[in-house]
Amino acid sequence: MDLKLIVLRTGDVTKLMEFYSMLGLKFEYHKHGDSPYHYSAKIDKTTLEIYPLAKGQPSADKHLRLGFSVDHFEQIEKLLEGSINSGALQTEWGHMLIARDPDGRKIEIYKDAEH
């Protein structure tokens, strides 16, 4: 089984795209059929899409938690300085920190063990 799609909904698609771009994601801006314009990036076999809030959705879901293994961990740590929830920690899953995206979701950022 492979995870194919993750959709994040937000009140500010550009701001959220810029945040996730700092992690190294490369986004395209497009639409499918009648869907709204949105940002889309590939992570291996998974597509991460950033959509505007759905009709009637008052705010973004702040309970979703994502984790990313990144190259250039220290560089990303500096870029996210104002968003970091906890300093870098050594955990059983590796060297990581927790940041919050612009909508308040906790994002785990791991140092890629190969770099």
Buried (B, 14 or more C-beta within 10 A) or exposed (E): EEEEEEEBBBBBBEEBBEBBBBBBBEBEEEEEEEEEEBBBBEBEEEBBBBBBBEEEEEEBEEEBEBEBBBEBBEEBBEBBEEBBEEEBEEEEEBBBBBBBBBBEBBBBBBBEEEE
